[in-house]
């Protein structure tokens, strides 16, 4: 803490929200801070973290609600201790809000906020990278259904071997068989490579946005900052913010959010419609929650699986209505 002139530590408590990385709430003789341990090996490169920090500082200068890290006495924002990367941020008092807790006005404000992020990143990030897709968990090339069929077979084998079988296994088997049938029916709708790209947050969802009262106070966790099709981030975010427990989307709220996003980001209706198609296809082919559960023995995402797996089925059935909510 001496490196940051942040006082002497008094207490240190782990923050238990979030699936990746580790965070701690620090109370010192000079205030409260958030100590982030960049634990995920895919995003823990100190140079990449420093780039994220520069981006958030520039966005803060534009008025975007973020929480840039403190700079140490050595002029750096990343501290490497024992081979591990850490950053110290100001503590932001706030709470997370799901889309079901947002009013119509707040849905519009959310869309405007993400549009401001994309427009702001376009201003502050290096222009030479804007047309080069970066490595990301959301590749520009769409999923090949033949690969997905093989993955489904592998996951079904995992389900059969699990003993004793439980309710999660039963739901997983049902959704895997259901998804295979959907892919067989819609395999000819595989989208072409993605459209216009730009810098994006990369992981914009309720746990990465803090509210104070009715207003967004800070967008956090910029580990996935990269170059991707921007409109797809807007669609992915809506599919997380506005999914209901039964696996449907609150389309009136989506429509309000999407209109505000398009205006703030300068995105066209056709760009959003293409993004809807690509993210729909992505959802049909994506089984990361089941892979965590069966391949890694990691059950942290299990509570999200019922709604997320049902959404892909509902989205397919209501494809036209979903496109209309984003693009009209």
Backbone torsions as a table, in degrees:
resi	resn	phi	psi	omega
1	UNK	NA	-27.4	178.6
2	UNK	-60.8	-30.5	-179.9
3	UNK	-62.0	-28.6	-176.8
4	UNK	-103.0	1.9	-175.8
5	UNK	52.5	41.7	-176.6
6	UNK	-104.8	13.3	178.6
7	UNK	88.1	-174.0	-179.3
8	UNK	-98.3	137.9	-178.4
9	UNK	-64.2	139.3	174.2
10	UNK	-111.8	-46.7	177.1
11	UNK	-140.1	156.6	177.4
12	UNK	-144.5	115.3	-176.8
13	UNK	-123.7	133.5	177.6
14	UNK	-67.3	143.8	173.6
15	UNK	-96.1	121.8	-168.6
16	UNK	-92.6	-1.9	179.8
17	UNK	-89.7	148.0	-179.8
18	UNK	107.9	145.0	-178.0
19	UNK	-93.0	-25.5	-177.5
20	UNK	-124.3	160.7	-179.2
21	UNK	65.1	172.8	179.4
22	UNK	-132.5	139.5	-179.0
23	UNK	-132.4	154.3	-177.9
24	UNK	-137.9	140.3	174.1
25	UNK	-93.1	116.7	-178.5
26	UNK	-106.0	131.7	169.5
27	UNK	-111.2	127.9	-178.8
28	UNK	-126.2	-179.9	177.9
29	UNK	-69.5	-8.3	-179.6
30	UNK	-117.1	0.8	178.0
31	UNK	145.6	-161.5	-178.1
32	UNK	-116.2	142.7	-174.8
33	UNK	-142.1	161.8	173.0
34	UNK	-112.7	117.3	177.7
35	UNK	-97.8	117.1	-178.4
36	UNK	-103.4	123.7	172.6
37	UNK	-96.6	112.6	-180.0
38	UNK	-77.9	90.4	-169.1
39	UNK	-92.0	-32.1	-177.0
40	UNK	-65.3	117.6	-176.6
41	UNK	-62.2	-22.1	-179.4
42	UNK	-73.2	-19.1	-174.4
43	UNK	-131.1	16.4	-171.8
44	UNK	-97.6	15.2	178.2
45	UNK	-71.3	122.4	-176.4
46	UNK	-56.6	-37.1	179.9
47	UNK	-65.8	-41.1	178.4
48	UNK	-67.1	-38.4	178.5
49	UNK	-63.8	-42.8	178.8
50	UNK	-62.2	-35.9	177.0
51	UNK	-64.5	-41.1	176.2
52	UNK	-60.2	-41.9	-178.5
53	UNK	-64.2	-40.2	178.3
54	UNK	-64.6	-38.2	179.6
55	UNK	-64.1	-44.3	-178.3
56	UNK	-67.1	-35.3	178.1
57	UNK	-65.7	-40.5	179.1
58	UNK	-68.1	-37.1	176.3
59	UNK	-66.1	-39.0	177.1
60	UNK	-60.0	-38.6	179.1
61	UNK	-64.7	-24.1	177.6
62	UNK	-88.2	-3.9	179.4
63	UNK	95.2	7.6	176.8
64	UNK	-76.5	134.1	-178.5
65	UNK	-73.3	102.9	178.3
66	UNK	-136.4	177.4	179.9
67	UNK	-131.3	77.4	-178.6
68	UNK	-58.8	151.0	-178.6
69	UNK	-74.2	164.8	174.0
70	UNK	-76.9	150.5	176.0
71	UNK	-98.2	131.7	-179.7
72	UNK	-76.0	173.1	179.2
73	UNK	-62.0	-22.8	178.9
74	UNK	-85.9	3.1	179.6
75	UNK	84.7	3.9	-178.2
76	UNK	-104.8	154.8	177.1
77	UNK	-105.3	-6.7	179.5
78	UNK	-115.5	128.7	176.0
79	UNK	-110.7	124.9	178.1
80	UNK	-103.8	115.9	-177.9
81	UNK	-126.8	119.0	-179.7
82	UNK	60.2	32.4	-179.6
83	UNK	81.7	2.8	180.0
84	UNK	-111.2	143.4	-177.6
85	UNK	-98.0	135.0	-179.9
86	UNK	-132.6	154.6	173.1
87	UNK	-143.2	145.1	-178.6
88	UNK	-111.0	123.6	-178.3
89	UNK	-118.4	156.0	170.9
90	UNK	-64.8	146.1	177.7
91	UNK	-77.6	130.4	178.7
92	UNK	-108.2	114.8	173.8
93	UNK	-71.7	126.3	180.0
94	UNK	177.1	179.7	178.9
95	UNK	-140.3	160.2	179.0
96	UNK	-87.4	147.9	178.4
97	UNK	-131.1	127.9	173.0
98	UNK	-82.1	161.6	-178.7
99	UNK	-57.5	-31.0	178.5
100	UNK	-65.4	-17.1	179.4
101	UNK	-95.5	-0.7	-176.3
102	UNK	-97.7	137.8	172.5
103	UNK	-75.6	171.5	177.3
104	UNK	-57.9	-43.6	179.1
105	UNK	-62.8	-38.6	-179.9
106	UNK	-71.2	-31.0	175.2
107	UNK	-63.8	-42.7	176.9
108	UNK	-63.3	-40.2	180.0
109	UNK	-65.1	-35.1	177.5
110	UNK	-64.7	-45.0	177.4
111	UNK	-62.7	-41.1	177.4
112	UNK	-62.8	-39.1	-179.7
113	UNK	-62.9	-48.7	179.8
114	UNK	-65.1	-37.5	175.5
115	UNK	-61.7	-38.4	177.9
116	UNK	-67.0	-35.4	176.2
117	UNK	-61.5	-50.1	-178.6
118	UNK	-63.9	-43.0	178.6
119	UNK	-66.9	-38.6	179.3
120	UNK	-66.6	-42.7	177.9
121	UNK	-61.9	-35.4	177.2
122	UNK	-60.8	-30.5	-179.5
123	UNK	-81.9	-35.8	-167.9
124	UNK	-103.4	-13.7	-177.7
125	UNK	-95.6	160.0	-176.7
126	UNK	-60.4	125.2	-177.5
127	UNK	-65.6	-25.8	-176.7
128	UNK	-66.5	-17.0	-178.0
129	UNK	-96.3	-2.8	-169.1
130	UNK	-71.8	-18.4	179.9
131	UNK	-112.2	10.4	179.8
132	UNK	-110.4	109.4	179.8
133	UNK	-58.2	132.3	178.4
134	UNK	-92.5	163.4	174.9
135	UNK	-64.0	136.7	-174.4
136	UNK	-160.2	156.2	172.7
137	UNK	-69.0	-6.6	179.7
138	UNK	-119.8	82.0	-175.0
139	UNK	-64.7	151.6	178.8
140	UNK	-68.0	-35.1	177.1
141	UNK	-72.1	128.8	-177.6
142	UNK	-73.1	158.2	-176.2
143	UNK	-65.8	142.6	176.6
144	UNK	-89.6	119.0	-176.9
145	UNK	-60.2	-27.9	178.7
146	UNK	-63.6	-37.5	175.5
147	UNK	-66.6	-37.9	-179.1
148	UNK	-67.0	-39.7	177.7
149	UNK	-59.8	-40.9	178.5
150	UNK	-65.0	-39.9	178.6
151	UNK	-65.1	-41.5	178.1
152	UNK	-59.4	-44.8	178.5
153	UNK	-60.6	-41.5	179.9
154	UNK	-64.9	-43.1	-179.7
155	UNK	-68.4	-36.9	175.6
156	UNK	-61.7	-36.1	176.3
157	UNK	-65.1	-40.0	175.9
158	UNK	-59.8	-43.2	-179.0
159	UNK	-62.9	-43.6	-178.8
160	UNK	-63.4	-34.7	-176.5
161	UNK	-79.9	-17.1	-174.9
162	UNK	-71.5	125.3	179.0
163	UNK	-133.6	138.4	-7.0
164	UNK	-76.0	146.0	179.4
165	UNK	-64.2	143.4	-178.7
166	UNK	-132.6	-175.1	-176.4
167	UNK	-64.3	-34.3	178.4
168	UNK	-64.2	-42.2	178.0
169	UNK	-60.2	-40.8	-179.3
170	UNK	-63.9	-44.6	179.0
171	UNK	-67.4	-40.8	-179.9
172	UNK	-60.5	-45.6	179.4
173	UNK	-61.3	-44.4	179.7
174	UNK	-60.3	-47.1	-177.4
175	UNK	-68.4	-36.5	179.5
176	UNK	-65.1	-44.7	178.3
177	UNK	-66.2	-40.3	178.3
178	UNK	-63.0	-43.4	-178.6
179	UNK	-67.6	-38.4	178.0
180	UNK	-61.1	-41.7	178.6
181	UNK	-64.5	-39.5	178.3
182	UNK	-64.2	-42.6	-180.0
183	UNK	-66.2	-38.3	176.8
184	UNK	-61.5	-36.8	-178.1
185	UNK	-74.8	-31.3	-171.6
186	UNK	-117.8	18.9	-175.9
187	UNK	-60.5	-25.7	-178.5
188	UNK	-79.9	0.7	-178.2
189	UNK	-102.5	17.9	178.3
190	UNK	-59.5	126.0	-176.5
191	UNK	-75.6	155.2	175.0
192	UNK	-72.8	174.2	176.5
193	UNK	-52.8	151.9	-171.4
194	UNK	-63.3	165.4	-176.4
195	UNK	-89.8	-144.1	-175.2
196	UNK	-56.5	135.6	-178.4
197	UNK	-113.7	162.2	176.5
198	UNK	-166.3	177.4	178.6
199	UNK	-72.1	134.9	-179.9
200	UNK	-132.8	159.8	174.9
201	UNK	-61.5	-44.6	174.9
202	UNK	97.2	-15.8	-177.5
203	UNK	-156.5	52.8	-173.9
204	UNK	-85.0	107.8	-179.4
205	UNK	-154.9	173.7	-172.2
206	UNK	-56.1	-35.1	-178.6
207	UNK	-74.7	-8.6	178.0
208	UNK	-109.8	18.9	176.7
209	UNK	-136.9	122.8	179.5
210	UNK	-103.9	137.5	177.8
211	UNK	-110.8	143.8	166.3
212	UNK	-118.6	111.0	-171.9
213	UNK	64.2	-127.9	-179.2
214	UNK	-91.9	-5.3	-170.8
215	UNK	-109.2	141.0	172.6
216	UNK	-61.8	130.4	-178.6
217	UNK	-103.0	-33.0	-178.6
218	UNK	-165.0	132.3	168.0
219	UNK	-91.2	125.7	-175.3
220	UNK	-119.1	175.1	174.9
221	UNK	59.7	78.5	-179.0
222	UNK	-97.7	25.1	-175.5
223	UNK	-61.4	-28.8	-175.7
224	UNK	-98.1	15.2	176.8
225	UNK	-51.7	127.8	-178.8
226	UNK	-172.8	-175.6	-179.1
227	UNK	-102.9	117.8	-178.2
228	UNK	-150.0	168.8	171.8
229	UNK	-58.8	118.2	-171.1
230	UNK	-66.5	-42.6	-176.1
231	UNK	-62.5	-28.0	178.9
232	UNK	-67.1	-34.9	175.8
233	UNK	-63.4	-38.7	179.1
234	UNK	-62.8	-39.8	180.0
235	UNK	-71.5	-44.1	179.2
236	UNK	-59.9	-42.7	-179.4
237	UNK	-61.4	-44.4	-179.9
238	UNK	-62.7	-37.3	-179.5
239	UNK	-67.4	-17.1	176.1
240	UNK	-96.8	-47.6	-178.8
241	UNK	-62.5	-41.6	-167.3
242	UNK	-109.1	15.9	175.1
243	UNK	-79.2	136.7	177.1
244	UNK	-92.0	161.9	-177.5
245	UNK	-56.3	-29.6	-179.9
246	UNK	-81.6	-2.1	177.8
247	UNK	89.7	28.8	173.4
248	UNK	-115.8	162.9	176.6
249	UNK	-101.5	143.2	174.1
250	UNK	-79.9	89.8	-170.5
251	UNK	-66.2	-36.2	175.4
252	UNK	-59.6	-40.0	177.6
253	UNK	-69.9	-38.2	176.6
254	UNK	-59.4	-43.7	-177.9
255	UNK	-61.7	-43.7	179.4
256	UNK	-64.3	-45.7	178.3
257	UNK	-60.3	-46.4	-174.6
258	UNK	-67.2	-39.0	178.1
259	UNK	-62.1	-42.7	179.4
260	UNK	-66.7	-39.1	178.3
261	UNK	-62.8	-47.3	-177.8
262	UNK	-58.4	-41.2	-179.3
263	UNK	-66.3	-44.3	-176.7
264	UNK	-72.7	-35.0	-176.3
265	UNK	-93.2	-11.2	-175.9
266	UNK	71.2	30.1	-179.0
267	UNK	-91.0	146.2	-178.4
268	UNK	-91.3	156.5	175.1
269	UNK	-56.1	-39.4	-179.8
270	UNK	-65.6	-34.0	176.9
271	UNK	-64.9	-41.2	178.0
272	UNK	-68.3	-39.1	179.3
273	UNK	-62.9	-42.4	177.4
274	UNK	-64.3	-37.6	179.2
275	UNK	-66.7	-38.8	176.6
276	UNK	-58.5	-43.9	-178.6
277	UNK	-63.9	-42.8	-177.8
278	UNK	-68.8	-40.4	-179.8
279	UNK	-71.6	-35.5	173.1
280	UNK	-57.8	-46.6	179.8
281	UNK	-64.4	-40.3	177.7
282	UNK	-58.5	-44.6	179.8
283	UNK	-64.9	-37.3	178.2
284	UNK	-62.7	-31.9	-173.6
285	UNK	-101.6	0.5	-171.6
286	UNK	-101.4	130.6	179.6
287	UNK	-135.4	36.7	-173.8
288	UNK	-63.7	-33.1	-179.9
289	UNK	-66.1	-41.3	177.7
290	UNK	-69.7	-34.4	177.7
291	UNK	-66.4	-40.9	175.0
292	UNK	-58.8	-45.6	-174.5
293	UNK	-66.6	-49.6	-171.6
294	UNK	-93.0	-33.3	-177.6
295	UNK	-89.4	-32.7	-176.4
296	UNK	-109.6	-8.8	-176.8
297	UNK	65.8	25.4	-177.2
298	UNK	-105.4	114.0	-173.5
299	UNK	-102.9	11.4	-175.5
300	UNK	-63.3	-29.7	-178.4
301	UNK	-90.6	-2.5	-176.1
302	UNK	-54.3	-41.7	-178.7
303	UNK	-61.7	-22.7	-179.6
304	UNK	-82.7	-16.1	-170.0
305	UNK	-65.1	-43.9	-177.4
306	UNK	-56.5	-49.9	-178.7
307	UNK	-68.8	-42.9	-177.1
308	UNK	-64.3	-40.4	-178.6
309	UNK	-72.9	-33.4	177.0
310	UNK	-70.7	-30.8	-177.7
311	UNK	-61.3	-40.7	-178.8
312	UNK	-60.1	-37.9	-179.9
313	UNK	-71.1	-47.5	179.5
314	UNK	-62.0	-42.7	-179.1
315	UNK	-59.6	-40.8	179.0
316	UNK	-63.1	-42.7	-179.2
317	UNK	-69.3	-35.5	-176.3
318	UNK	-107.5	32.4	-172.3
319	UNK	-55.0	-46.5	-177.8
320	UNK	-63.6	-40.1	179.8
321	UNK	-67.7	-36.8	178.8
322	UNK	-66.9	-44.7	177.3
323	UNK	-58.8	-42.2	-179.4
324	UNK	-64.1	-37.0	-179.7
325	UNK	-65.2	-33.9	-178.7
326	UNK	-85.9	-29.9	-167.2
327	UNK	-114.1	-0.6	-177.1
328	UNK	-120.6	NA	NA
